[in-house]
Amino acid sequence: MTSGLSINPVLSKGEWVTVRGGGVFGLSCAFELARRGVSVRVIERAGIGAGASGGTVGALAPHVPEQWEPKKQFQLESLLMAEGFWADVARVGGGQPGYGRVGRLQPLLDQVQIDRARERKASAAVHWQDNARWEVIPAQGAGPLAPASPTGLLVHDTLSARINPRACVDALHAALRAIGAQVIIGEGDERGQVLHATGVAGLFDLCERFGTEVGNGVKGQAAVFAYDAGAAPQTYAENLHVIAHANGTVAVGSTSERYYDDPNSTDAQLDTLIAKARRICPVLAEAPVINRWADLRPRAKTRAPMLGAWPDRAGHFIANGGFKIGLGMAPKVAQVMADLMLEGKNTIPDGFHVEDSL
């Protein structure tokens, strides 16, 4: 479970930690560090949520409950922590991150998928225990965003949740201000230990520093519909997330593009995604699209979050990656990074360490 790397001694209350990066990993870690009593300075070059964390979709969803491993246990613990973590963020700063444990629906296309879903129900009972359920339910009456299913059946899991990405980083920013942390937009001096949570730009910097591909940026395009589905369960079908948000919108996404000309432009790939969403969820057929979004998402070489001490820079740490699962992993990432930096306790699972991507 540990990397064997030595780190700086335990910090005392009032000592400084600098967090570079104003995305969900950086801000969540900063919040956890600050509420443990150290002084925190966040330095963000472009703006809060300027990259992938300022997106639109916000699916907090687990991997299937089978072939259990430390990565899935880490994700489970983070998803179970999420309600309390985001409630604390809202309580401290007054912002509303848009969290809701609404569950998720997935269509079952044939008898093979039905049988597999029922096997996974038993596996979920073992690994999720009484915390959540994975069950097979009728599609009829499953909610406004329920996808069409040729078998008339769906998987319904009660672990999945939603969060509004833009709102959650704004809520974290407000909580950090309220708790007395410094937030600098632009450049500033580093104080104390330094956590680098700098997303795609950070991965590119690490590639250059270590002379190997540590990770890259994957372009995603997403859209937002003006449709109020309340607290309906989210849908996942044909590799598409459809999420009803608390602000009366439905977000759909995302594409995954390794090759692109402009990371921030939308194009015909998003038009195809919008058409697919309307086919999967007919209630969106006449709903207007009110936002089209595109940006790069940080993907570490292992596809898992990249966490831990910077191998050749004493007192420096990294929290990056989290491709597609960063929002769901953020509460647990914040916990383990604070444990590592403040207490010298390394509980990062195998496969998540920085050197796993080197």
N, C-alpha and C positions, 0 to 999 in steps of 0.2 A: 504493500500500500504506500510506501514512502520511497522517495527518490534517492535518499542517502546524501543529498546536498546539505552542506552546512549553511546556516543563515545567521543573521544578526541576533544578538541577545533580545530577550523579551523587552518590550517598551514599557515605560511607565506612563501613567495618566498625565496628560498635558504635553507629552512629547509630540513631535510633528511627523506626519506622513503626507506625502504628496501623491495625488492620483492624477495621472495624465490620461485624459479622455473623458468626454461628457456623454457617452452612450450608456446603455443599460448596465453593462458590466462595470464600468468605471463608477457610475453614480451609485449603484447598489453597494459596491464594495466601500465607497466613501461613506455612505450612510451607516453601514455596519461598523466601520472603524470609528466613526464619530460617536456613535451611541455607546461604544465601549470605553470612551473617555479620552481618546487621543485627539490632538488638534489636527484637522484635516484641511489641506489646500487642494482644490481641484483646478487643474489647468486644461482648458479645452480651446484648441486653436480656432475652430470655425464657428461653433455654436452648439448649444445643448441639443442632442439628438440629431446632429447634422447629417449623419450617415444612415446606416441601416436601422438604427434604433428609432429614427423618426418616421418609420414606415406606417402602414395602415392595417395590416392583417391581424396580428396578435393572437395566434393560435397557441395555447399552452396544452400540448397533447402528448401522451405517453407513447413509447414504442409498445409493440405487442407483448403481452405478459407471458413469454415463453423463452426458452434458452437463456435463462436468467444469468446475469453477470454483474460485476460491480458498477458498470456504466448505467445499467437500467436501475439498479438500486439507488444510485446517486440521483438520477432523474426522478424516481418515485419520491424520494425524500424532499427534493426541491419542490415538486408539485404539491406535496402535502403541506410544506411550509408556506406556500404562496399566499394563502388567505390571510394568515396572521402577519406576514411580512408586509403585504400591501396595505393592510388595515393600519399597521403602525406608521407607514409612510403617510397615509392620509391623515391620521390623527396628529402627527407631529407638524406637518406643513400645511394642512388644510386642502391640499389638492386631491383630485379624484382620479386615480389611475385607471378606472374602468374595469376593475377585476370582477369576475363572476364565474363561479364554478358551475357552468351550465351543461356540461356533458358534451358528448359527440356522437353523431350518427354516421354509419357507413353502410352502403348497400351490400347485400349478399347476392351474388349473381347466379349461383348454381348450388347444387347439393354438396359439391366438394367444399365450397366456402362455408356453407352452413355447418357441415361436420367439423371443419377446422375452428370455426367460431365457438362451437360448443366445447371443443377441447380447450380452447383458450379461456373459456369461462372457468373451468376447473383450475387452470394454471393461475388465473387472476386471484382465485380464492386462496391459493397457497401464498402467493407473493404479495398481493395487495391486502390480503386478510380482510378485515372489516372496514378498511378505509375507503374502498371503492368497489364497484361491480363492473363486470364485463358480461353482458347478457344479450340474448337474441330476442328481439321484440317485433311485433307486427309493424309494417310501415304505416298503415292506416292510423291516423290520429297521433302521429309522432311529432307534430309541430309544423309550423309554416315553412321551414327550410328543409324538411325531410326529403331526401332524394328519392327519385323513382327507383324501384327495385323489382326486377323480373320475377323474383321468388316471393315477393310480398313481405320479405323479412329484412331486418336491419340489425347490425351490431349497435348496441348502445353502451358506451362506457360512461361512468359517472366521475371519472378522475379528471377528464379534460376540462379546461377552463378557457376563458377569454380575458384579454387585457387590451386596452387601447395603447399602442406603442407610443404615439406622440404624447398622450395624456400622462402615461406612466413616467416618462423621463421628465416632463414638466413637474409632476408631483414630487419626484425625487429631488429635483432642483429646489423646489419650495421647502421640502423637509430639511435639506442640507442648510439652507439659509436660516431656517428657524432654529436649528440645533447649534448654530454658531460656526459652521464650516465656511471657509473662504471658497468662492467660485470665481475664477478668473477666466474671462473670454479673451483669448489672445496669447500672449506669452507672459511668463512669470518665473521667478526663481524657485527652484526646488528646495524643499526643506525636509530633512530627515530621510527615512526610507521612501522609495519611489515605486509606485505600482503603475505599470504601463498597460493601459486598457484602450489602445488606440486603433482598434479595428483594422480595416483593410490597409491603411497606410502603415500601421505598425507591422503587419505581416510582411509587407514589401520591404520595410526597413530591416526586418530580421533575415529575410532572404539574402539581402545584400551583405549584411554583417557576417552571416555564417557561410555564405557561398553555396547555399543549397536552397531548394524550394521548400520553404517552411509552410507555405500556404498561399492562397490567392484570393481574389475577389470574384464572386459569382453574381452576375447581374440578376436582379429580380424586378418584375413589373407586376403591379397590382392595381386594383380599382376599388372605388367606393360607390355604392348605390344609395340613393335616398329612399330607404325603406325601413320602417320601424317594425322589427320582428320581436321586440321585447327581449325577454330572457330565453329565447328559443335555443335549443341545443345547436351547436355548430355542426356542419356537415363536412365530411371528407369523402370525396368521390373523384375518381379519375385524376388523382394527384392534385386535386384542387381543394383548398380550404374555403369555406363559406362561413363567415362569422358575423353574427348579429351583435352590434355594439350598443352600449347603454345610451349613446347619444342619438339614437334613432336612425342609424345607418347600418348597412351591411357591407363588409369588406370581403373581397375575393382575391385570392392569389396563391402562389406567385409563380411566375416563370423561373426557370433556372438556366441561365445562359453563361457558359464558359467563354464564349467568343462574342464580341460586341464592338460596335464602333463608338457609341456614346453611352456612358454608364447611366446618364440621367434623363435620357429621352425615352418616350414610349412610341410604340410602332404597331405594326399589324399583329405581332405576337400577343399584344394585350387585347386587341380587338377579338382575336380567336378565343382568348381566355374569357372575355366578357360574354361572348356567345355561348361558350360551354357552360358558364355559370347560369345563364338564363335557361338553358336546356335542362340542367340538373335540378334547378330550383325554379319551377315555373312562376312562382310569385314575383320573381324579379323581371319577368318578361317586359313589363311596361315601366319599370322603375328607372328613373334617369341616373346616369353616371355623373357624379358630382366631383370626382377626383380621380386622376390618373397619376400613378406614382412609379418611379424607377430609381434604383440606386444599387450600389454594390454591397454584398453581404460577405463578412469575413469567413473564409473556410480554411481551417488548419488542415495540414496534410492528412491527419488521421480522421478528419471530420468531427472529432470530439473537441470539447473546449481544451484550450492550451493554457495550463495553469502551473504556477510555481515560481521558484527562484530563477532569476536570469543567470545562466550558467557561468558567465565570466564577468559579471558586474556585481560586486558585493553590495548588498543593501538595495538591489533593484529586483523587481518582481514583474511577472507577466500574467495578465488575464485576457485572453483573446480567443478567437474562433467562435465556437458555439453556433455554427452554421445551421439555420432553421430552428434551433432549439434554444437560442440564447435567452429569450425572454422567460422561458420556462425554467431554465437552469439558474437564472440570476440570483434568487435567494440563497441557494446552496453554495454557489460560487462565492458570494459575499461572505458566507459563514466560514468556508474553508480557507479563503485567503486571509481573513482576519485572524483565524486561528494560527495560520502559518506565520504571519508578519508580527503578531503581537505576543504569541505564546510559544512560538517555535514548534507548534504541533502540526504535523503533516498528515492530513487525512485525505489527500487527493487520491482518487482511485487510479490504479494502473491503466495506462492508455490515455490519461488526461495530462500527464506531466509534460512540461516544456520540451524536455529532451526526447520525448516520443515522436516529436515532429521534426527533429533535427537529423 
